[in-house]
Amino acid sequence: MVLLLSLVLALVPLLGVVWIVLYGSPLTVDGLFTSLILLAMSGILGMNVLFELRKRGGASAKGTSASTTRTTRDGVVQSGRVESVQFFESNVGEPNKSVVTLSNGVKSSNMLVLEGDMRNALPVGQKVEVTFRKHSGHNVLLNVNYS
């Protein structure tokens, strides 16, 4: 439904541009800027249609994920190759966070936000299996297995 509505709304501004060209004067400042605004609106909604089509086409390929995730009694386990670890210091009273990017060799990667400094625990380029749990709204690292 969203796809059809976006498609219709992307075509309506194009009809406005055609009307300006046929019945108005496209070479005046008003006609030029109105046409540019209408083309921008059409382009934005057209990109929305393309993203919706891409999302629907990608739904069948969900079997190839960037990293494998499973849940155990200890917590959540994710595995993959560490692409990057970025450390961010927080304000006073807030825990520091590390953003870890895991990949299994496919184009997309999986981002994981963990509490604390993970730069030494998760070396870049190393294949790891990370076990973590949620504690008071933050992911806390429990165990790291290197392979």
VEXLOSE-907573 format. One record per atom (N, C-alpha, C): residue number from 0; chain; atom name; y, x, z. Coordinates in pm, whole numbers, plus 50000, padded with zeros to 5 digits. Each point is the difference from the previous one (the first is absolute). Example, Ala and Ser with C-alpha at 12.3 -4.5 7.8 and 13.67 -1.06 7.14 Angstrom:
- 0,A,N,49431,51319,50780
- 0,A,CA,50119,49911,50000
- 0,A,C,50120,50090,50000
- 1,A,N,50105,49965,49928
- 1,A,CA,50119,50082,50006
- 1,A,C,50109,49923,50073
REM end
This chain:
- 0,A,N,49881,50081,50000
- 0,A,CA,50119,49919,50000
- 0,A,C,50126,50086,50000
- 1,A,N,49999,50107,50084
- 1,A,CA,50115,50091,50006
- 1,A,C,50016,50070,49866
- 2,A,N,49890,50033,49939
- 2,A,CA,50003,50068,49871
- 2,A,C,50066,49912,49893
- 3,A,N,49962,49875,49995
- 3,A,CA,50056,49907,49902
- 3,A,C,50148,49975,50027
- 4,A,N,50036,49981,50126
- 4,A,CA,50140,49977,50036
- 4,A,C,50086,50122,49967
- 5,A,N,49951,50118,50029
- 5,A,CA,50075,50122,49968
- 5,A,C,50015,50016,49849
- 6,A,N,49899,49966,49925
- 6,A,CA,50007,50010,49855
- 6,A,C,50105,49904,49943
- 7,A,N,50002,49878,50050
- 7,A,CA,50100,49903,49954
- 7,A,C,50140,50046,50038
- 8,A,N,50016,50049,50123
- 8,A,CA,50131,50045,50046
- 8,A,C,50043,50129,49929
- 9,A,N,49908,50075,49945
- 9,A,CA,50036,50119,49922
- 9,A,C,50046,49961,49860
- 10,A,N,49950,49890,49948
- 10,A,CA,50038,49956,49865
- 10,A,C,50131,49922,49996
- 11,A,N,50036,49934,50108
- 11,A,CA,50123,49920,50001
- 11,A,C,50125,50086,49978
- 12,A,N,50017,50116,50064
- 12,A,CA,50118,50082,49969
- 12,A,C,50002,50050,49855
- 13,A,N,49884,50021,49941
- 13,A,CA,49997,50041,49860
- 13,A,C,50053,49890,49910
- 14,A,N,49973,49875,50035
- 14,A,CA,50057,49888,49925
- 14,A,C,50152,49998,50014
- 15,A,N,50050,50038,50116
- 15,A,CA,50144,50009,50019
- 15,A,C,50063,50107,49912
- 16,A,N,49932,50112,49983
- 16,A,CA,50051,50106,49913
- 16,A,C,50000,49951,49855
- 17,A,N,49896,49931,49959
- 17,A,CA,49995,49946,49864
- 17,A,C,50113,49900,49979
- 18,A,N,50027,49916,50100
- 18,A,CA,50110,49903,49988
- 18,A,C,50135,50072,49986
- 19,A,N,50020,50107,50078
- 19,A,CA,50125,50076,49990
- 19,A,C,50015,50062,49861
- 20,A,N,49892,50050,49945
- 20,A,CA,50007,50062,49868
- 20,A,C,50028,49896,49892
- 21,A,N,49937,49883,50010
- 21,A,CA,50016,49898,49896
- 21,A,C,50131,49922,50011
- 22,A,N,50035,49955,50120
- 22,A,CA,50114,49909,50015
- 22,A,C,50121,50065,50068
- 23,A,N,49980,50106,50070
- 23,A,CA,50111,50065,50067
- 23,A,C,50048,50119,49920
- 24,A,N,50067,50089,50067
- 24,A,CA,50044,50122,49934
- 24,A,C,49945,50118,50078
- 25,A,N,49893,50061,49951
- 25,A,CA,49934,50108,50074
- 25,A,C,50083,50128,50004
- 26,A,N,50106,50010,49920
- 26,A,CA,50078,50123,49997
- 26,A,C,50118,49997,50097
- 27,A,N,50023,49890,50069
- 27,A,CA,50105,49997,50101
- 27,A,C,49946,50060,50130
- 28,A,N,50091,50032,50089
- 28,A,CA,49959,50058,50129
- 28,A,C,49916,49899,50079
- 29,A,N,50041,49874,50000
- 29,A,CA,49924,49898,50072
- 29,A,C,49859,49984,49943
- 30,A,N,49990,49993,49869
- 30,A,CA,49869,49985,49936
- 30,A,C,49911,50121,50024
- 31,A,N,50060,50120,49996
- 31,A,CA,49922,50122,50020
- 31,A,C,49946,50008,50142
- 32,A,N,50086,49979,50100
- 32,A,CA,49953,50011,50138
- 32,A,C,49907,49886,50038
- 33,A,N,50024,49882,49950
- 33,A,CA,49907,49889,50027
- 33,A,C,49864,50031,49940
- 34,A,N,49997,50055,49880
- 34,A,CA,49873,50036,49937
- 34,A,C,49929,50109,50080
- 35,A,N,50076,50099,50048
- 35,A,CA,49938,50106,50080
- 35,A,C,49942,49947,50130
- 36,A,N,50071,49911,50065
- 36,A,CA,49950,49941,50124
- 36,A,C,49874,49918,49974
- 37,A,N,50001,49921,49894
- 37,A,CA,49883,49918,49967
- 37,A,C,49881,50087,49962
- 38,A,N,50024,50110,49928
- 38,A,CA,49891,50090,49964
- 38,A,C,49944,50071,50123
- 39,A,N,50086,50034,50096
- 39,A,CA,49952,50061,50124
- 39,A,C,49914,49904,50079
- 40,A,N,50043,49874,50009
- 40,A,CA,49920,49899,50070
- 40,A,C,49865,49982,49932
- 41,A,N,50001,49995,49869
- 41,A,CA,49876,49984,49926
- 41,A,C,49908,50120,50019
- 42,A,N,50059,50119,50002
- 42,A,CA,49920,50120,50020
- 42,A,C,49936,50005,50138
- 43,A,N,50074,49960,50102
- 43,A,CA,49945,50001,50135
- 43,A,C,49885,49901,50012
- 44,A,N,50019,49881,49949
- 44,A,CA,49893,49900,50008
- 44,A,C,49883,50038,49909
- 45,A,N,50030,50063,49887
- 45,A,CA,49892,50047,49913
- 45,A,C,49917,50108,50067
- 46,A,N,50066,50089,50075
- 46,A,CA,49925,50102,50075
- 46,A,C,49913,49935,50108
- 47,A,N,50050,49893,50060
- 47,A,CA,49921,49927,50098
- 47,A,C,49874,49944,49935
- 48,A,N,50012,49949,49880
- 48,A,CA,49883,49949,49926
- 48,A,C,49901,50113,49975
- 49,A,N,50051,50116,49958
- 49,A,CA,49911,50114,49974
- 49,A,C,49930,50046,50127
- 50,A,N,50071,50004,50112
- 50,A,CA,49937,50039,50125
- 50,A,C,49895,49901,50045
- 51,A,N,50027,49872,49980
- 51,A,CA,49900,49898,50034
- 51,A,C,49875,50015,49913
- 52,A,N,50020,50023,49871
- 52,A,CA,49885,50020,49912
- 52,A,C,49922,50126,50038
- 53,A,N,50072,50104,50036
- 53,A,CA,49934,50125,50040
- 53,A,C,49923,49981,50130
- 54,A,N,50058,49924,50094
- 54,A,CA,49933,49975,50127
- 54,A,C,49873,49918,49979
- 55,A,N,50008,49901,49913
- 55,A,CA,49881,49918,49972
- 55,A,C,49894,50079,49925
- 56,A,N,50041,50090,49913
- 56,A,CA,49904,50084,49928
- 56,A,C,49937,50103,50091
- 57,A,N,50075,50047,50100
- 57,A,CA,49949,50100,50093
- 57,A,C,49913,49941,50108
- 58,A,N,50000,49867,50015
- 58,A,CA,49919,49938,50104
- 58,A,C,49851,50015,49972
- 59,A,N,49963,50012,49873
- 59,A,CA,49858,50016,49969
- 59,A,C,49953,50143,50023
- 60,A,N,50093,50094,50008
- 60,A,CA,49964,50140,50020
- 60,A,C,50016,50043,50144
- 61,A,N,49983,49910,50096
- 61,A,CA,50017,50034,50140
- 61,A,C,49886,50083,50054
- 62,A,N,49893,50017,49928
- 62,A,CA,49888,50079,50048
- 62,A,C,50032,50147,50008
- 63,A,N,50098,50049,49929
- 63,A,CA,50038,50140,50003
- 63,A,C,50123,50016,50088
- 64,A,N,49977,50024,50129
- 64,A,CA,50112,50016,50092
- 64,A,C,50031,50148,50018
- 65,A,N,50119,50028,50050
- 65,A,CA,50044,50137,50014
- 65,A,C,49926,50071,50113
- 66,A,N,49971,49934,50107
- 66,A,CA,49923,50060,50108
- 66,A,C,49910,49892,50058
- 67,A,N,49890,50043,50057
- 67,A,CA,49905,49904,50053
- 67,A,C,50037,49967,50143
- 68,A,N,49994,49871,50034
- 68,A,CA,50035,49953,50134
- 68,A,C,49886,49916,50053
- 69,A,N,49965,50024,50125
- 69,A,CA,49900,49917,50066
- 69,A,C,50037,49987,50147
- 70,A,N,49951,49896,50063
- 70,A,CA,50030,49974,50140
- 70,A,C,49874,50023,50082
- 71,A,N,50014,50075,50108
- 71,A,CA,49889,50024,50093
- 71,A,C,50041,49946,50136
- 72,A,N,49911,50015,50099
- 72,A,CA,50035,49953,50133
- 72,A,C,50104,50090,50065
- 73,A,N,50012,50126,49954
- 73,A,CA,50099,50091,50055
- 73,A,C,50139,49975,49943
- 74,A,N,50006,49959,49875
- 74,A,CA,50129,49977,49934
- 74,A,C,49981,49993,49851
- 75,A,N,50107,50025,49926
- 75,A,CA,49999,49996,49856
- 75,A,C,49977,50143,49949
- 76,A,N,49912,50013,49900
- 76,A,CA,49968,50130,49942
- 76,A,C,50044,50000,49854
- 77,A,N,50082,50098,49964
- 77,A,CA,50042,50019,49861
- 77,A,C,49964,50142,49960
- 78,A,N,49956,50014,49875
- 78,A,CA,49966,50134,49952
- 78,A,C,50068,50025,49868
- 79,A,N,50020,50127,49971
- 79,A,CA,50063,50040,49876
- 79,A,C,50056,50141,50012
- 80,A,N,50059,50049,49893
- 80,A,CA,50062,50132,49999
- 80,A,C,50147,49986,50041
- 81,A,N,50045,50086,50091
- 81,A,CA,50137,49995,50049
- 81,A,C,50092,50056,49891
- 82,A,N,50088,49915,49949
- 82,A,CA,50096,50043,49898
- 82,A,C,50128,50053,50064
- 83,A,N,50049,49931,50103
- 83,A,CA,50121,50045,50068
- 83,A,C,50005,49944,50141
- 84,A,N,50070,50074,50086
- 84,A,CA,50025,49957,50137
- 84,A,C,50148,50022,50025
- 85,A,N,50071,49891,50027
- 85,A,CA,50144,50009,50027
- 85,A,C,50024,49955,50144
- 86,A,N,50072,50084,50074
- 86,A,CA,50026,49974,50141
- 86,A,C,50143,49949,50017
- 87,A,N,50016,49894,50079
- 87,A,CA,50130,49941,50025
- 87,A,C,50022,49990,50150
- 88,A,N,50110,50058,50047
- 88,A,CA,50036,49988,50141
- 88,A,C,50075,49870,50020
- 89,A,N,49966,49931,50109
- 89,A,CA,50061,49870,50028
- 89,A,C,50107,50015,50108
- 90,A,N,50068,49890,50027
- 90,A,CA,50100,49998,50106
- 90,A,C,49933,50014,50136
- 91,A,N,50080,50023,50102
- 91,A,CA,49949,50013,50135
- 91,A,C,49933,49869,50041
- 92,A,N,49882,50010,50058
- 92,A,CA,49926,49882,50042
- 92,A,C,49906,49946,49896
- 93,A,N,50010,50046,49877
- 93,A,CA,49911,49958,49891
- 93,A,C,49904,50115,49969
- 94,A,N,49875,49969,49966
- 94,A,CA,49906,50108,49965
- 94,A,C,50031,50060,49862
- 95,A,N,49980,50130,49987
- 95,A,CA,50013,50066,49870
- 95,A,C,49888,49952,49909
- 96,A,N,50023,50006,49870
- 96,A,CA,49901,49950,49905
- 96,A,C,49974,50101,49890
- 97,A,N,49879,49996,49947
- 97,A,CA,49963,50078,49883
- 97,A,C,49950,49905,49893
- 98,A,N,50046,50021,49878
- 98,A,CA,49954,49921,49887
- 98,A,C,49902,50086,49922
- 99,A,N,49874,49957,49995
- 99,A,CA,49892,50075,49937
- 99,A,C,49961,49927,49872
- 100,A,N,49989,50074,49891
- 100,A,CA,49957,49944,49872
- 100,A,C,49859,50048,49971
- 101,A,N,49906,49905,49988
- 101,A,CA,49860,50031,49970
- 101,A,C,49967,49955,49859
- 102,A,N,49913,50077,49931
- 102,A,CA,49962,49966,49864
- 102,A,C,49854,50037,49978
- 103,A,N,49934,49926,49910
- 103,A,CA,49862,50033,49962
- 103,A,C,49991,50046,49856
- 104,A,N,50109,50049,49945
- 104,A,CA,49998,50052,49865
- 104,A,C,50039,49899,49893
- 105,A,N,50026,49876,50038
- 105,A,CA,50048,49902,49903
- 105,A,C,50152,50004,49999
- 106,A,N,50062,49927,49910
- 106,A,CA,50145,50006,49982
- 106,A,C,50076,49956,50124
- 107,A,N,49959,49893,50064
- 107,A,CA,50073,49950,50116
- 107,A,C,49955,50070,50127
- 108,A,N,50084,49997,50100
- 108,A,CA,49967,50059,50128
- 108,A,C,50030,49901,50111
- 109,A,N,49951,50031,50119
- 109,A,CA,50013,49911,50114
- 109,A,C,50084,50068,50106
- 110,A,N,50105,49932,50048
- 110,A,CA,50085,50056,50104
- 110,A,C,49958,49947,50136
- 111,A,N,50003,50089,50098
- 111,A,CA,49958,49967,50135
- 111,A,C,50106,50055,50095
- 112,A,N,50053,49915,50087
- 112,A,CA,50102,50042,50097
- 112,A,C,49931,50017,50135
- 113,A,N,50006,50123,50054
- 113,A,CA,49936,50032,50127
- 113,A,C,50104,50044,50101
- 114,A,N,49973,49976,50126
- 114,A,CA,50091,50041,50106
- 114,A,C,49981,50148,50029
- 115,A,N,50111,50073,50011
- 115,A,CA,49996,50141,50035
- 115,A,C,50009,50090,49879
- 116,A,N,49991,50132,50026
- 116,A,CA,50009,50102,49896
- 116,A,C,49860,50033,49950
- 117,A,N,49970,49963,49876
- 117,A,CA,49868,50018,49942
- 117,A,C,49994,50116,49902
- 118,A,N,50104,50082,49992
- 118,A,CA,50004,50108,49901
- 118,A,C,49890,50103,50024
- 119,A,N,49966,50029,50125
- 119,A,CA,49894,50097,50028
- 119,A,C,49861,49936,50000
- 120,A,N,49992,49873,50036
- 120,A,CA,49871,49933,50008
- 120,A,C,49945,49963,49863
- 121,A,N,50089,49974,49903
- 121,A,CA,49958,49958,49867
- 121,A,C,50059,50095,49896
- 122,A,N,49932,50111,49971
- 122,A,CA,50053,50095,49902
- 122,A,C,49996,49943,49857
- 123,A,N,50106,50029,49926
- 123,A,CA,50012,49951,49862
- 123,A,C,49891,50062,49914
- 124,A,N,49936,49918,49917
- 124,A,CA,49894,50046,49911
- 124,A,C,49861,49987,50059
- 125,A,N,49990,49974,50127
- 125,A,CA,49870,49990,50069
- 125,A,C,49948,49857,49988
- 126,A,N,49869,49985,49976
- 126,A,CA,49938,49869,49998
- 126,A,C,49965,49964,50144
- 127,A,N,50047,49884,50046
- 127,A,CA,49986,49963,50140
- 127,A,C,49948,49857,50013
- 128,A,N,49949,49972,50118
- 128,A,CA,49965,49864,50041
- 128,A,C,50072,49976,50132
- 129,A,N,50098,49911,49997
- 129,A,CA,50090,49977,50112
- 129,A,C,49961,49872,50072
- 130,A,N,49984,50009,50132
- 130,A,CA,49974,49882,50083
- 130,A,C,50124,49975,50085
- 131,A,N,50053,49878,49993
- 131,A,CA,50118,49967,50079
- 131,A,C,49990,49856,50048
- 132,A,N,50083,49969,50099
- 132,A,CA,50006,49862,50051
- 132,A,C,50144,49963,50023
- 133,A,N,50026,49872,50009
- 133,A,CA,50134,49952,50027
- 133,A,C,50019,49991,50150
- 134,A,N,50107,50063,50050
- 134,A,CA,50031,49995,50142
- 134,A,C,50148,49970,50014
- 135,A,N,50032,49887,50060
- 135,A,CA,50138,49951,50018
- 135,A,C,50081,50007,49871
- 136,A,N,49939,49955,49892
- 136,A,CA,50070,49989,49873
- 136,A,C,50004,50126,49916
- 137,A,N,49937,50109,50044
- 137,A,CA,50001,50125,49925
- 137,A,C,49857,50047,49977
- 138,A,N,49977,50068,49887
- 138,A,CA,49869,50057,49972
- 138,A,C,49987,50132,50073
- 139,A,N,49897,50011,50084
- 139,A,CA,49975,50120,50080
- 139,A,C,49874,50066,49946
- 140,A,N,50008,50129,49969
- 140,A,CA,49887,50076,49947
- 140,A,C,49897,50021,50110
- 141,A,N,49873,49968,49970
- 141,A,CA,49891,50021,50095
- 141,A,C,49915,50120,49964
- 142,A,N,49965,50014,49872
- 142,A,CA,49908,50105,49958
- 142,A,C,50026,50036,49855
- 143,A,N,49976,50128,49966
- 143,A,CA,50011,50046,49862
- 143,A,C,49873,50079,49969
- 144,A,N,49929,49960,49893
- 144,A,CA,49885,50075,49951
- 144,A,C,50038,50065,49868
- 145,A,N,49981,50131,49992
- 145,A,CA,50033,50074,49878
- 145,A,C,49874,50017,49917
- 146,A,N,50012,49986,49867
- 146,A,CA,49882,50021,49915
- 146,A,C,50029,50103,49895
REM end
